[in-house]
Amino acid sequence: MGDFAIFWEWLSFAARWLHVVTAIAWIGSSFYFISLDLGLRKTSSLPPLAHGEEWQVHGGGFYHIQKYLVAPEFLPEHLTWFKWESYATWLSGFSLLVIVYYVGADIYLIDRNVLDVPQWGAILISLASIAVGFIIYDTLCKSPIGESQNGLMLVLFVLLTAMAWAYTQVFTGRAALLHMGAFTATIMSANVFMIIIPNQKIVVADLKAGRVPDAKYGKIAKQRSLHNNYLTLPVVFFMLSSHYPLAFATQWNWIIASLIFLVGVVIRHYFNTRHARKGNPHWTWAAAVVLMLVIAWLSTGPKINGSAAEVASHGAGPFLEAEHFAAASMTVQTRCSMCHTAEPVWPGIHQAPKNVILDNDIAIANSAHEVVIQAGWSHAMPPGNVTEMTDEERAILVEWYREGSGR
């Protein structure tokens, strides 16, 4: 079991690494093309049907880029499609969701103080909520509301805020914010997979067949691409949020999530305005700072303690009954609980790291996997071994985990 647990930890790490790499590729290309599109210039030397051009320098060379709203008279056979970055980001992110939150549902997904639901029920709620997000969003875009860009964005903000609140009524705070990222990223990736790429393929097929493409396909694709542009920064925040309890483990975590969307919008507005050469709206940075200060203030509200500290999960029994549990519990409470408790006493620590509570037997049994990874097989915890955990104590943690896991 020890070898499998280590394998699973590395699988999680590999999936996370892949997710970050693919997200960088997708976000990078998205930001580049948005800035390119906004910065195009109309000149007298443009070829027929060309919409604009841009000269750029990079890596010791010069690039001359021209954009056609439909296509030039001659369409080359070779076209570079920017789509796999999006697909790979979503697939790797969903894999990570399965590895961490579905397999570890009792600890990371379910908070039985919020909603006492079986693992399969929580997973179904998660899957359904992620799927229904794009359906609602797509319906709004195709409705009369979608004709008004500002009106649609306002309705979407209300929808995202409602989802943030709803997730906190079902899952742990950590899982709630992570699901906001999954909910939003699914909309973005589905925009690429179900709208942007299919519309571009229709246009290409019409051109190759000698037909004049309908301009509506380009208009629709551009609207979805703009939405993706404004949603990107909040998604990155939610990707990182699981490492910061002040974001997810407070009473107002759903309001924090909603305000993050506003922060992302004003920051992107600044860059989009600059790239379009329409000025430097510095007020956006002031607004972002004010919003972040409000978020920091909200995080000082009542904390949400981890459910592991109060309710035993379904899988904790074997670890509680293991022969070496008493010794393992004594080790953890002696070496770890000064930080991993509802009210840490270690100087400079104001909240349990990652909101992991280890000040009682049930909490320790629930967190057996994390304990053995962080302090048994590795020396990651305590940080710098500040509490002087001995090799013998680490060996006890490993033996206890093996007993509890049955191998």
N, C-alpha and C positions, 0 to 999 in steps of 0.2 A: 504493500500500500504506500510505503514511503516513496518508492521509485515512481509510482503513478502520480502521487501528489506533486512531486517535483516536475514530472513531465507536464502535468496540467498547468502548473505555474509558468513554465516556459512557453506552453501553448498560448496562454493568456498574454504573455509578454510579446510573443511573435505577432499575434493578432493585433495587439495595440500598436506595435511598431509599424506593421503594414498599414493600419488605419491612418496613422499619422503621415506616413509617406504618401499614400494615395490622396489624402486630404490636401497636403501641400501642393501636389500636382494639380488637383482640381481647382483649388482656390487660386493658385498662381495663374493658371490659364484664364480663369474667370476674371480676375482683377485686371489682367493684362488686356484682354479683349474689350472690357468695359472702358478702360482708360483709352485704348486705341480708338474705339468707336466714338467716344466723346471728343477726342482730339483731332478728328479728321478735318482737313482743310479743303475747301473748294477752290480750285485754281483754274485759270483759263486753259491750261495745258492738259486737262483731264481728257482721257479717251471718251468716246461716246458711251453713254449709259453708266459711266462711273459716277459714284456719289461723292467721293472724297479721297484724299490721299494723305500719307504721312511719311516723312523721312525720319529714320531713327538710326542711331549708332550704338553698337554693342559688340564687345569682344573683338575689337579691332577692325570691324567691318561696318558697312553701311547697308541699310535695308530701305527699299522703296516699296511701300505698301499701298495698294489701291483697293477700295471697297466698291462692290456693285450691289445695289439693292436687290436686283434680280440675278443677273449674270451677264458677262460679256457676250458678244456675238459668238465667240468661240469658247466652248467649255471643255477644258482638258479632261482626259480620262482619269487622271490621278487627282483625287481630292483628299485632303487630310481632315478626318472627322474627329472633333474633340468631344468624345463621349465616354471612352473607357475609363478616364480618370474619375468621372462621376459614378459609374457603375461599380468600379473597384472600391471606391470610398464607402458606398452604401453596403456592399456585400461584406467588406471587412468589419465595418461598424456593427452590422447585424450579427456577425460571427462573434464579436466581442461581447455583445449583449447576451447571446446564448451562453457563452463560456462563463461569464462572470455572474450575470443576474438571473438567468434561467436555471443553470445548474446549481448556483448558490442562492436560490430563491428564498429559502428560510431566513438567511442572514441579510442579504443585500436588497432583496425585492420586497419582501413582506414585512410589514410592521403590524403585529397582531393587536397593538394598542390602537391602531387606526382602523384596520379592517381585518378581521379574522377570516382568512380565506385559504383554501388549500393551494398547494403549489401550482397544480394544473389550472386552477381558477385564475390565479394571479397572472400566469403566463398567457392565458387566453385573453384576459383584459388588456394586457400589454400589446399583444398582436393585433387585437381588434382596434384599439385606440390608434395605433400607428397607421393601420390600413385606412381607417375611416377619415383620417386627417386629410389625405389628398382628395378623397371623394368630396368632402365638404368644400375644400379650397377650390377644386376644379369647378364645382357647381357654381360657386360665387363668381369665379372669373368669367364663366359663360353666361351668367345672368345679367340683367340690366345694370346691376351694381358694378359689374366689370367694366362698363363703359366709362366710369369715372375713376381715374387712377387714384386720386386722393381719397375718394369715398371708399374704394375697395381696400386701400391700405388701412384705413380706420377700422373697417369691419374685421379685417384680418387681425389687427392688434387686439380687438375685443375677443376674437376667437382664441388667440394664443394665450391671452390672460385667463380666459375661462378654462382652458386646458391645463394651465399651470396650477390653478386652484384645484381642479378635479384630480390631477395626479397626486397632490398632497393629501387628498382625502382617501386615497387607495393604497399608496406605496410608502416606503420609507422616504425621508426627505432627500437622501442621496439618489435614490432611484427616480424620484419625481423629477428632479432637475435633469438627470441623465435622459429620461424619457422625453423631456421637452426638446432636447437635442435630437433624439431619434425621430420624434414627431415632425420637427421642422426640416431635418435633413431628408426625410422621406419625401416631403413635399418638393424639395429642391431636386432630388435625384429623379423623382417621377416626372417633374417638369421636363427634364432632359430626355428621359426614356420614352415618355408617352406623348409629349407635345413638340418639343423643339426639334429633335432628330427626325421624327416622322414627317413634320412639316417641311423640313429641309429636303427630305427624300422625295416628297411630292414635287417640290420645285425642280429638283434635279431631273426627275423623270420627265416632267413636262418639257424642260429645255431640250433634253436629248431626243424627245419625240417631235420637236419642232413646234410645240404649243407655247402660248404665252401664259406663264404661271399667274395665278391669282395672288395679288399683293397682300391679301388678308393673312396668308400663311406666315409671311415674314413679320407682319405686325403682331400676330399672336405670339410668335416665338420670341420677339423682342420684349414683349410685356413680361413673359415668364422669366426671361434672362435677367431683366431688371429686378424682379422680385427676389431671385436667387442672390443677386448682388447685395441687396439690403439685408437679407437674412443670414448671410455668411458669418459675420462677426458674432452675433448671439450664439450661433451653433458652436463656434470655437470656445466661447465662454462655458457653455454647458458641457462640452467635452472635458474641460479642465475642472469643473465644479466639484467633482467627486473627491478631489484632494483638499477641499477647503470647507470645513464644517460651518464656518461663518456664513457661507452662501446657502447651504442646504439644510442645516440643522437648527434653524430658528423658526419662530412662529410665523414670521412674515416671508418665508422663502418663496411663496408664490408671487408676492408683490415684487420681490427682488428679481425674479425671473421676468416679470412683465417689464420692469424698468430697464433691464438689460437690452430688450428689443429697442427701446428708445435710444439708449446709448449707441447701439450699433447703427441705427438710422442716421443720427446726427453726424457720426464720424464718417460714414460713407457719403453723406451729403457734402461734407467738406471736400473730400477727394474727388467726387464726381463733378462738383462745381469747378474745382481747379482744373481738372482734366479737360473740361469743356471750355476753359478759358473765359469763365464768366465771373471771375473775381476770387477773393480769398475770404470766405465767410468764417472769420476767426471766432465768431460768437458760438459756433458749434462746439469748439473745444471747451469754452466756458460752460456751456450747457451740459456737456459730457462730465465735466468735473463736478458740477452741482449734483447731477444724477448719481454719480458714484459716491458722493458724500452722503446723499440720502440713503443709498443702499448700505453704506457702512453704518449709518445710524440705525437703520432697521435691523441690522445684524446684531445689535446690542440688546434686542428684545429677548423675551423668554426663550430659552434653548429647548430643543427637542432632544431628549435623551434617547440613545439607541435602544431599540426594543429588546436587544439581547440582555440588557441589564435587568429586565423585569419579567420577561416571559420566556420560558424554555422553548426552543424550537423542537420540531419533531425528531431531529437527528441528534439531539444533545445527550440523550439517555446513556448510550454506551460510553461516552466520555466521562459522564458523572460517576458511572459505576466501575470504571477502570481501576485496576489495582494501584497504579501510581498517581491517581487523581489528587489525592490529598497533598502529596509532595509537590505535584505540578502547580496546584492552586496556591500553595504557600509560596512557591517560587515567583509566580506571576504577581501575587498581591504584595510581595516584598520588594520585587525589582521593577514592577511596571505600573502598579495602581496609583502611585503618587501623581502620575500624569493622566493615566487612562481611568478617570473617574469623573463624576458629574461636576465636581468642584476641585480641580487640580490644585495641589499644594506645592508643586515644584516651581521655583521662582521663574517668572517669565512665561509660564504656560497658563493660559487663561481658559482654554477649552480642550477637552480630550482630543488628541490628534486624530483626524478623520472621524471624530465622534465615536471612536471605539472605546467602549466601557469595559474595564476588566477588574472591577472592584468587588465582585461576588462570584460564587461558584457557577451559577447558571450562565452568567455572561462569559466566563472563561470557557466553559464547555461549548457554548455556541460559537466561540471564536477559535476553536481548536486548530483549524487549518491555518488561519493567519498567525496564530501564536507560534506554531511549529516552524512555519516558513520564516517568520521574522526573527525569532529568538532561538529556535532549535537547530535547524539546518544551516541557517545563516546567522551572522552576528549583527544584522541590521539594527536590531533593538536589544537593549536600550541604546540610543544614539551615543556613539563613542564609549559605550559600556559605562556610562556615568554612574550607574548603580552597582557596578562591579558584579554582574552575574557571572558565575563560575562555569567552567566547562562541565562540571558534574551536574549543575542545575540544568544546563542546556541538554545534556544527555537524558535527564529525567523527563524533560518536555517531549523529546523524541520518542522515548519508550512509552510514555502515556498516550501519545497520539497513535502509535502503532497498536496499542491495546484497544483503544477506543474504536479504531477503524476496523478492527478484527483481523489484522494481518501483521 
